[in-house]
Amino acid sequence: MLSQSSNPLAWRVFADTCVVNRIVEFGEYLFDNYLGGEALAEYERRSPADQADIEALHDIVAVYQRACMPVYVTETVLKEVAEARRANLASYAWEVFDHWRNWGDPQLWERCSSPSFAREAHELAATLKALRDEADRLLVAEAIVMGCDVFLTVDRKSLWSRRDQIEPASVRILRPVELWAALYPRARIVC
């Protein structure tokens, strides 16, 4: 259920696997404002839309760091990252998760580890037929069960393009550029 807040700074944001992969790939830039070496070469190989999402993610991370606000991820996301990445990059994703976990609602984090959370998410995922990919359905369901307002993704092909087919009152599926556009007017009070 979406919060009633129109203030994007109050929104609970869930990062999908693709976003966590960007955080892993561009961590030095996102957290330390350094874009060089392999990360710069990778950034330059990206499409303009991907570059815009990376820039927006940089700004979102800066606001969230400054305001001590977490970005929520689940163990499902981190397991997907671990399956696709080298061990050192997967461990970096876990470090980021632990960092944000310290800022979030401890009862929510605890609930996410419970069997009832997993059961509820799987039951909801089965109803999200608009999404073709079973893994995507589970992640969106986890975000909804967590009570997240935003499901942040850079997956424009399967998730973002089908967002209108998801119950609009359940979660907003946004790209980083869209979340940043909503945050920017209020971000000045934080930074």
Steps between C-alpha positions, in 0.01 A plus 500: 500500500645835396552762765269797478797737498548714195848580631747276315744531791251295705473223239638157583714394201577141397796443266475212256788278392592720203530806725711308752720390209548868404584579862762225494639605161511872577538495879803731508311755295172467687645511852836675458438721195787341306444383144821369348678193370282203408185667632551801272558273199185303588303824546610627158389172336146546635212653307396858581195365689723273711740788567207719609385227741851467644522878549157503666599206721809697605280791607246273673775327698640839606161611634430170671847492657464854627152435642595154640221341299524136393434354161337165561615176343423144591715192522337389174660798323837434660489132404429598138798738510719225646397258225595748227809664647849419619522425872668831591226701329227295666664563837499874422125477436458336842704783658270759344199301622641489855570874486140580403365241741637708789280792393177316430216378712645208703160331526459512123845350442419225750165431335671467160695204636189318620331205330169691499658780294628252243163323485306826461739625229477173303120502520484859375758430228271233356239770435733739314448337161574823309869441568633214291806425708437302818799659676367849419158406636656386827705819541200726434294290742771532768501877457122511535499273806770721657274800448740674265373798306751472215646203316818646351622332182721562199342203320311692232410193292309269732415695815475870429324451166227292671452720804157620391377141521581477873233613744578874530417512872756232583838648402642761262747345256750774421837541336764699689446803274132504596565463873762774482256730318257450791770538767688796353264781607523383862857371496638851547370502858704187575826580319 
